[in-house]
Amino acid sequence: MRLREWTAGDADRVLEAFRSEDMRAQSGEPIRTLDDAVRWIEGWQDRGHAFAVELDGLVVGNVAVTGIDRHGNGWVSYWTTAQARGRGVAARAAGLLAEWAFAERGLFRLELGHRTNNPASCRVAVRAGFVAEGIERGKLVYDGVRYDVERHARLATD
């Protein structure tokens, strides 16, 4: 596995990933065309650091750190393609991202959150070394339904 910068040439993999029903709501804008996928890739330039997750030469996911603040904190997100799920890819990638963020960016605290009805994402967070810190009630809304979110964090000293 390796993490690398996204390129416009990865747009087909992004488009494929966002065709999955469970991924459609994971982007601020719909990703329905290759142009949409290219814009998604280019959009990371101003928001933080996103890395394509490669496994055996094939892009199978994304890990990112955004919202970096003056206190050395950042927000972690991740996703994998349907064929990569259940194989530990997201946890390994999130762990590599954390190591990079602490060593290369000098961050101290990384946070992430997942809906409480998403136990797979919780397992990813825990396996990547993120400690559960609490529930944020009614934080997210999708299709008119509010969801609680469990917050996790990993410190450079963990």
CORJO-V156933 format. One record per backbone hydrogen bond with DSSP energy under -1.0 kcal/mol. CO is the residue of the C=O (numbers start at 1). NH is the residue of the N-H. If there is no record, write none. Layout:
CO	NH
CO	NH
//
This chain:
2	54
4	52
7	10
8	11
10	14
11	15
12	16
13	17
14	18
17	20
20	23
20	24
23	26
33	37
34	38
35	39
36	40
37	41
38	42
39	43
41	44
42	45
44	47
44	48
49	65
51	63
52	4
53	60
54	2
55	58
58	55
60	81
61	53
62	79
63	51
64	77
65	49
66	75
69	72
72	108
72	109
73	69
74	111
75	66
77	64
79	62
81	84
84	87
88	92
89	93
90	94
91	95
92	96
93	97
94	98
95	99
96	100
97	101
98	102
99	103
100	104
101	107
108	156
109	74
110	154
111	76
112	152
114	150
115	118
118	122
119	123
120	124
121	125
122	126
123	127
124	128
125	130
126	129
131	153
134	151
136	139
136	149
140	147
142	145
145	142
147	140
148	116
149	136
150	114
151	133
151	134
152	112
153	131
154	110
155	158
//
